[in-house]
Amino acid sequence: MDRPVPPRPPEPRLRRRDRHGRGMRGPIAPPQVPLSVSRADAFVDLVYDSRDRLERRWPQLAEVDFMVLDVPGFGPDSWPDAETDAETVPLGRVVPAGGGHRDRIVIYRRPVEIRTKSRDERALLVHEVVVEQVAELLGLAPESVDPRYGQD
């Protein structure tokens, strides 16, 4: 007795829509749109914009590493003789060259973000902090590093 051969399952079809007929899900926005930029990436961009602005006037800043850390005290900025002040949270710090690394300027993202409400305020504060740290590194007044310092 021959048994009937079961029919072959159909070939899997390429799905062009989801089950509700609205199309396949995709990203909310393409990568080039600011919506897809994280807050941390946007903050780093602000720091680098300030650095680039100052580097045109002070070419020696090309030899300085600029870093962004979330909070003070953890990571490459925590060296043994770092001054600590229990009453204030630093927004940035200069780490002198040594131990095989160049001079570093470290900007702390979370303390700066907490002190600002909008992106424009954040950009101004980031630039002020970068100018202050560059002034400390170069041994100059912030007004001589950037003549527009404190005017905004």
C-alpha positions, 0 to 999 in steps of 0.5 A, a space after each residue: 500500500 502506497 502512502 500518499 506523499 504530503 505536499 511540499 511546504 511552500 517556499 518562504 516568501 520575502 516579506 515586504 510588509 509587517 502583519 498589519 500592512 504598514 511596512 517594515 519597521 526602520 530607524 526613526 531618523 536617518 543617521 545624518 539627522 541630529 535625532 540619532 546623535 546621543 547626548 554624549 556625542 553632542 557634548 563631545 562635538 561641543 568640546 571639539 568645536 570650542 577646541 577648533 575655534 581656539 586652535 586657530 588662534 593658539 596653534 600649540 593646542 594641536 599638541 594637547 589632548 582634549 577628553 570628555 569624561 562623565 564625572 570627575 574622579 574616575 578614569 585618566 584624570 584621577 592621579 594621586 595629587 589631584 586636588 579635591 574640594 568637597 564643596 564644589 564639583 569641577 567642570 574641567 581639569 588640566 592634566 599636565 604631561 607626564 607618564 608617557 602622555 601629552 598635556 590633557 584638558 578634561 571636561 566633565 559632561 554631567 556637571 556641565 549638563 546639570 548646570 544648563 537648561 538648553 543646548 545654547 546654554 550648554 554650548 556657552 558653558 562648554 566654551 567657557 570651561 574650555 577657555 578657562 582650562 586652556 588659559 590655565 594650561 598656557 598660564 594666561 588670563 581667559 580674556 587673553 585666550 578668547 577676547 569674547 570670554 565672559 561677554 555672552 
